[in-house]
């Protein structure tokens, strides 16, 4: 598979997963990018939710775990520099779409 096609496949997969994480995070009102929040979600701690939605929280947690697995595979296939650039590009696009709903700094 040529490099452009390989990158395109990874872009689509990572974009889809990150978009779903963002959607579920917004549904649960979880400020995912605030310090310690990702860890809390991974430890199944629903206290970081601004609204109660157990089903959406489970989907958020499951998709977040999938995202970490996908990131590791992208590192293996694309290399860490290319994978990080791709992830940062997708993250910037999501920040434009969701604004500060995801938490963290706006910069």
N, CA and C atoms as an extended XYZ file, in Angstrom:
321
Properties=species:S:1:pos:R:3:atomname:S:1:resname:S:1:resid:I:1 pbc="F F F"
N         0.865       -1.171        0.000 N   UNK     1
C         0.000        0.000        0.000 CA  UNK     1
C         0.907        1.227        0.000 C   UNK     1
N         0.636        2.190       -0.891 N   UNK     2
C         1.494        3.364       -0.933 CA  UNK     2
C         1.274        4.238        0.306 C   UNK     2
N         2.231        5.116        0.570 N   UNK     3
C         2.221        5.911        1.801 CA  UNK     3
C         1.004        6.837        1.885 C   UNK     3
N         0.611        7.440        0.757 N   UNK     4
C        -0.536        8.344        0.775 CA  UNK     4
C        -1.816        7.579        1.116 C   UNK     4
N        -1.990        6.429        0.545 N   UNK     5
C        -3.180        5.599        0.810 CA  UNK     5
C        -3.179        5.116        2.254 C   UNK     5
N        -2.020        4.694        2.755 N   UNK     6
C        -1.899        4.225        4.129 CA  UNK     6
C        -2.273        5.351        5.103 C   UNK     6
N        -1.776        6.547        4.843 N   UNK     7
C        -2.083        7.695        5.699 CA  UNK     7
C        -3.574        8.030        5.649 C   UNK     7
N        -4.166        7.919        4.467 N   UNK     8
C        -5.590        8.201        4.303 CA  UNK     8
C        -6.458        7.229        5.100 C   UNK     8
N        -6.082        5.966        5.086 N   UNK     9
C        -6.816        4.948        5.840 CA  UNK     9
C        -6.732        5.257        7.334 C   UNK     9
N        -5.536        5.577        7.828 N   UNK    10
C        -5.363        5.890        9.247 CA  UNK    10
C        -6.097        7.167        9.619 C   UNK    10
N        -6.084        8.160        8.727 N   UNK    11
C        -6.795        9.409        8.995 CA  UNK    11
C        -8.273        9.127        9.219 C   UNK    11
N        -8.871        8.345        8.356 N   UNK    12
C       -10.303        8.016        8.464 CA  UNK    12
C       -10.599        7.266        9.759 C   UNK    12
N        -9.797        6.269       10.079 N   UNK    13
C       -10.042        5.475       11.281 CA  UNK    13
C        -9.897        6.316       12.547 C   UNK    13
N        -8.816        7.073       12.638 N   UNK    14
C        -8.579        7.892       13.833 CA  UNK    14
C        -9.619        8.997       13.928 C   UNK    14
N        -9.948        9.609       12.810 N   UNK    15
C       -10.957       10.666       12.793 CA  UNK    15
C       -12.299       10.136       13.295 C   UNK    15
N       -12.706        8.975       12.816 N   UNK    16
C       -13.985        8.389       13.244 CA  UNK    16
C       -14.010        8.122       14.752 C   UNK    16
N       -12.927        7.550       15.264 N   UNK    17
C       -12.868        7.226       16.697 CA  UNK    17
C       -12.847        8.506       17.533 C   UNK    17
N       -12.033        9.481       17.136 N   UNK    18
C       -11.950       10.719       17.908 CA  UNK    18
C       -13.270       11.499       17.859 C   UNK    18
N       -13.956       11.449       16.725 N   UNK    19
C       -15.252       12.111       16.630 CA  UNK    19
C       -16.259       11.458       17.574 C   UNK    19
N       -16.263       10.137       17.627 N   UNK    20
C       -17.186        9.433       18.523 CA  UNK    20
C       -16.847        9.717       19.982 C   UNK    20
N       -15.571        9.755       20.319 N   UNK    21
C       -15.161       10.107       21.679 CA  UNK    21
C       -15.676       11.504       22.022 C   UNK    21
N       -15.523       12.428       21.103 N   UNK    22
C       -15.978       13.809       21.330 CA  UNK    22
C       -17.492       13.883       21.492 C   UNK    22
N       -18.214       13.151       20.674 N   UNK    23
C       -19.681       13.140       20.768 CA  UNK    23
C       -20.145       12.610       22.124 C   UNK    23
N       -19.595       11.476       22.523 N   UNK    24
C       -20.018       10.876       23.792 CA  UNK    24
C       -19.580       11.746       24.968 C   UNK    24
N       -18.429       12.365       24.836 N   UNK    25
C       -17.945       13.277       25.874 CA  UNK    25
C       -18.904       14.462       26.025 C   UNK    25
N       -19.343       15.005       24.898 N   UNK    26
C       -20.299       16.120       24.936 CA  UNK    26
C       -21.642       15.671       25.506 C   UNK    26
N       -22.086       14.475       25.141 N   UNK    27
C       -23.353       13.947       25.652 CA  UNK    27
C       -23.319       13.813       27.166 C   UNK    27
N       -22.208       13.320       27.693 N   UNK    28
C       -22.065       13.122       29.144 CA  UNK    28
C       -21.591       14.385       29.862 C   UNK    28
N       -21.271       15.412       29.077 N   UNK    29
C       -20.708       16.651       29.628 CA  UNK    29
C       -19.429       16.358       30.415 C   UNK    29
N       -18.561       15.588       29.783 N   UNK    30
C       -17.261       15.246       30.359 CA  UNK    30
C       -16.227       16.143       29.679 C   UNK    30
N       -15.513       16.920       30.472 N   UNK    31
C       -14.456       17.790       29.951 CA  UNK    31
C       -13.179       16.951       29.849 C   UNK    31
N       -13.156       16.147       28.814 N   UNK    32
C       -12.173       15.092       28.636 CA  UNK    32
C       -10.728       15.583       28.647 C   UNK    32
N       -10.481       16.793       28.188 N   UNK    33
C        -9.110       17.281       28.093 CA  UNK    33
C        -8.632       17.991       29.353 C   UNK    33
N        -9.473       18.087       30.370 N   UNK    34
C        -9.035       18.643       31.646 CA  UNK    34
C        -8.147       17.618       32.348 C   UNK    34
N        -7.208       18.090       33.166 N   UNK    35
C        -6.279       17.174       33.844 CA  UNK    35
C        -6.993       16.073       34.645 C   UNK    35
N        -6.550       14.841       34.453 N   UNK    36
C        -7.039       13.697       35.212 CA  UNK    36
C        -8.353       13.109       34.747 C   UNK    36
N        -9.015       13.745       33.806 N   UNK    37
C       -10.344       13.285       33.397 CA  UNK    37
C       -10.268       12.015       32.554 C   UNK    37
N        -9.322       11.945       31.639 N   UNK    38
C        -9.189       10.725       30.822 CA  UNK    38
C        -8.937        9.529       31.728 C   UNK    38
N        -8.053        9.701       32.694 N   UNK    39
C        -7.749        8.612       33.625 CA  UNK    39
C        -8.993        8.195       34.407 C   UNK    39
N        -9.790        9.184       34.833 N   UNK    40
C       -11.019        8.883       35.572 CA  UNK    40
C       -11.981        8.068       34.703 C   UNK    40
N       -12.128        8.456       33.444 N   UNK    41
C       -13.015        7.724       32.540 CA  UNK    41
C       -12.497        6.299       32.354 C   UNK    41
N       -11.198        6.160       32.152 N   UNK    42
C       -10.628        4.825       31.966 CA  UNK    42
C       -10.804        3.958       33.206 C   UNK    42
N       -10.842        4.579       34.382 N   UNK    43
C       -11.067        3.844       35.633 CA  UNK    43
C       -12.557        3.727       35.970 C   UNK    43
N       -13.398        4.060       34.976 N   UNK    44
C       -14.850        3.905       35.110 CA  UNK    44
C       -15.446        4.787       36.211 C   UNK    44
N       -14.880        5.963       36.404 N   UNK    45
C       -15.321        6.911       37.421 CA  UNK    45
C       -16.277        7.924       36.787 C   UNK    45
N       -17.564        7.718       36.974 N   UNK    46
C       -18.576        8.575       36.360 CA  UNK    46
C       -18.722        9.930       37.047 C   UNK    46
N       -17.974       10.177       38.112 N   UNK    47
C       -18.090       11.460       38.814 CA  UNK    47
C       -17.616       12.631       37.958 C   UNK    47
N       -16.917       12.367       36.854 N   UNK    48
C       -16.457       13.438       35.969 CA  UNK    48
C       -17.544       13.887       34.990 C   UNK    48
N       -18.678       13.218       35.015 N   UNK    49
C       -19.793       13.559       34.124 CA  UNK    49
C       -20.578       14.747       34.667 C   UNK    49
N       -20.972       15.633       33.769 N   UNK    50
C       -21.832       16.750       34.139 CA  UNK    50
C       -23.302       16.384       34.047 C   UNK    50
N       -23.593       15.243       33.418 N   UNK    51
C       -24.967       14.738       33.350 CA  UNK    51
C       -24.911       13.221       33.375 C   UNK    51
N       -25.934       12.623       33.932 N   UNK    52
C       -25.965       11.173       34.073 CA  UNK    52
C       -26.502       10.526       32.802 C   UNK    52
N       -25.671        9.705       32.201 N   UNK    53
C       -26.060        8.940       31.028 CA  UNK    53
C       -25.154        7.705       30.981 C   UNK    53
N       -25.476        6.688       31.793 N   UNK    54
C       -24.603        5.512       31.899 CA  UNK    54
C       -24.277        4.846       30.565 C   UNK    54
N       -25.234        4.794       29.685 N   UNK    55
C       -25.004        4.155       28.380 CA  UNK    55
C       -23.977        4.934       27.556 C   UNK    55
N       -24.116        6.255       27.517 N   UNK    56
C       -23.168        7.093       26.776 CA  UNK    56
C       -21.789        7.051       27.440 C   UNK    56
N       -21.750        7.004       28.784 N   UNK    57
C       -20.471        6.937       29.484 CA  UNK    57
C       -19.748        5.636       29.154 C   UNK    57
N       -20.476        4.533       29.116 N   UNK    58
C       -19.863        3.247       28.760 CA  UNK    58
C       -19.311        3.300       27.346 C   UNK    58
N       -20.077        3.885       26.434 N   UNK    59
C       -19.616        3.998       25.049 CA  UNK    59
C       -18.388        4.912       24.974 C   UNK    59
N       -18.390        5.998       25.752 N   UNK    60
C       -17.232        6.887       25.804 CA  UNK    60
C       -16.002        6.115       26.272 C   UNK    60
N       -16.137        5.391       27.350 N   UNK    61
C       -15.012        4.634       27.914 CA  UNK    61
C       -14.506        3.584       26.926 C   UNK    61
N       -15.416        2.831       26.335 N   UNK    62
C       -15.034        1.800       25.370 CA  UNK    62
C       -14.337        2.412       24.156 C   UNK    62
N       -14.870        3.512       23.653 N   UNK    63
C       -14.292        4.151       22.478 CA  UNK    63
C       -12.950        4.791       22.809 C   UNK    63
N       -12.815        5.317       24.004 N   UNK    64
C       -11.542        5.885       24.441 CA  UNK    64
C       -10.458        4.799       24.492 C   UNK    64
N       -10.817        3.640       25.017 N   UNK    65
C        -9.854        2.523       25.045 CA  UNK    65
C        -9.491        2.093       23.620 C   UNK    65
N       -10.477        2.060       22.736 N   UNK    66
C       -10.216        1.740       21.335 CA  UNK    66
C        -9.277        2.776       20.726 C   UNK    66
N        -9.474        4.037       21.079 N   UNK    67
C        -8.616        5.105       20.567 CA  UNK    67
C        -7.159        4.919       20.944 C   UNK    67
N        -6.909        4.499       22.186 N   UNK    68
C        -5.529        4.258       22.609 CA  UNK    68
C        -4.915        3.088       21.841 C   UNK    68
N        -5.696        2.056       21.612 N   UNK    69
C        -5.217        0.915       20.836 CA  UNK    69
C        -4.917        1.338       19.402 C   UNK    69
N        -5.813        2.102       18.829 N   UNK    70
C        -5.642        2.573       17.456 CA  UNK    70
C        -4.412        3.468       17.343 C   UNK    70
N        -4.182        4.314       18.337 N   UNK    71
C        -3.010        5.194       18.320 CA  UNK    71
C        -1.723        4.375       18.304 C   UNK    71
N        -1.668        3.346       19.121 N   UNK    72
C        -0.467        2.501       19.163 CA  UNK    72
C        -0.234        1.814       17.817 C   UNK    72
N        -1.304        1.355       17.197 N   UNK    73
C        -1.167        0.709       15.889 CA  UNK    73
C        -0.723        1.710       14.830 C   UNK    73
N        -1.238        2.941       14.913 N   UNK    74
C        -0.820        3.985       13.972 CA  UNK    74
C         0.656        4.295       14.151 C   UNK    74
N         1.130        4.333       15.388 N   UNK    75
C         2.558        4.549       15.639 CA  UNK    75
C         3.383        3.463       14.959 C   UNK    75
N         2.926        2.220       15.072 N   UNK    76
C         3.649        1.102       14.458 CA  UNK    76
C         3.658        1.201       12.931 C   UNK    76
N         2.526        1.587       12.347 N   UNK    77
C         2.397        1.612       10.894 CA  UNK    77
C         2.953        2.881       10.241 C   UNK    77
N         2.711        4.035       10.864 N   UNK    78
C         3.111        5.310       10.261 CA  UNK    78
C         4.403        5.863       10.838 C   UNK    78
N         4.704        5.452       12.045 N   UNK    79
C         5.829        6.035       12.768 CA  UNK    79
C         5.300        7.094       13.725 C   UNK    79
N         5.999        7.337       14.820 N   UNK    80
C         5.485        8.244       15.842 CA  UNK    80
C         5.307        9.685       15.379 C   UNK    80
N         6.204       10.193       14.549 N   UNK    81
C         6.099       11.585       14.114 CA  UNK    81
C         4.882       11.776       13.223 C   UNK    81
N         4.722       10.933       12.216 N   UNK    82
C         3.571       11.042       11.317 CA  UNK    82
C         2.258       10.804       12.059 C   UNK    82
N         2.237        9.827       12.956 N   UNK    83
C         1.019        9.542       13.717 CA  UNK    83
C         0.661       10.729       14.608 C   UNK    83
N         1.641       11.306       15.288 N   UNK    84
C         1.366       12.473       16.134 CA  UNK    84
C         0.858       13.657       15.320 C   UNK    84
N         1.452       13.899       14.157 N   UNK    85
C         0.987       14.995       13.292 CA  UNK    85
C        -0.463       14.765       12.864 C   UNK    85
N        -0.781       13.536       12.502 N   UNK    86
C        -2.136       13.191       12.100 CA  UNK    86
C        -3.115       13.405       13.252 C   UNK    86
N        -2.763       12.936       14.430 N   UNK    87
C        -3.625       13.067       15.598 CA  UNK    87
C        -3.819       14.536       15.972 C   UNK    87
N        -2.755       15.335       15.921 N   UNK    88
C        -2.864       16.758       16.235 CA  UNK    88
C        -3.775       17.475       15.240 C   UNK    88
N        -3.680       17.094       13.976 N   UNK    89
C        -4.532       17.690       12.947 CA  UNK    89
C        -6.009       17.377       13.217 C   UNK    89
N        -6.296       16.136       13.558 N   UNK    90
C        -7.677       15.736       13.854 CA  UNK    90
C        -8.156       16.424       15.126 C   UNK    90
N        -7.303       16.497       16.139 N   UNK    91
C        -7.657       17.151       17.399 CA  UNK    91
C        -8.013       18.621       17.157 C   UNK    91
N        -7.249       19.312       16.308 N   UNK    92
C        -7.530       20.717       15.991 CA  UNK    92
C        -8.893       20.849       15.309 C   UNK    92
N        -9.188       19.928       14.409 N   UNK    93
C       -10.486       19.948       13.719 CA  UNK    93
C       -11.629       19.736       14.714 C   UNK    93
N       -11.446       18.822       15.654 N   UNK    94
C       -12.475       18.572       16.662 CA  UNK    94
C       -12.645       19.774       17.593 C   UNK    94
N       -11.546       20.436       17.942 N   UNK    95
C       -11.632       21.622       18.797 CA  UNK    95
C       -12.431       22.716       18.098 C   UNK    95
N       -12.245       22.856       16.772 N   UNK    96
C       -13.045       23.830       16.010 CA  UNK    96
C       -14.529       23.466       16.095 C   UNK    96
N       -14.820       22.206       16.014 N   UNK    97
C       -16.221       21.761       16.008 CA  UNK    97
C       -16.867       21.817       17.387 C   UNK    97
N       -16.131       21.408       18.435 N   UNK    98
C       -16.709       21.308       19.773 CA  UNK    98
C       -16.319       22.432       20.719 C   UNK    98
N       -15.386       23.277       20.318 N   UNK    99
C       -14.973       24.395       21.161 CA  UNK    99
C       -14.408       23.915       22.478 C   UNK    99
N       -14.770       24.614       23.554 N   UNK   100
C       -14.216       24.257       24.877 CA  UNK   100
C       -15.037       23.207       25.615 C   UNK   100
N       -16.000       22.596       24.951 N   UNK   101
C       -16.792       21.538       25.603 CA  UNK   101
C       -15.945       20.355       26.024 C   UNK   101
N       -14.799       20.183       25.375 N   UNK   102
C       -13.930       19.060       25.688 CA  UNK   102
C       -12.955       19.390       26.805 C   UNK   102
N       -12.911       20.645       27.231 N   UNK   103
C       -12.010       21.059       28.289 CA  UNK   103
C       -10.626       21.360       27.774 C   UNK   103
N        -9.663       21.413       28.696 N   UNK   104
C        -8.284       21.725       28.331 CA  UNK   104
C        -8.149       23.179       27.920 C   UNK   104
N        -6.981       23.550       27.520 N   UNK   105
C        -6.767       24.931       27.085 CA  UNK   105
C        -7.192       25.084       25.635 C   UNK   105
N        -7.610       26.271       25.282 N   UNK   106
C        -8.089       26.538       23.932 CA  UNK   106
C        -6.953       26.769       22.948 C   UNK   106
N        -5.728       26.767       23.422 N   UNK   107
C        -4.605       27.033       22.506 CA  UNK   107
C        -4.083       25.780       21.872 C   UNK   107
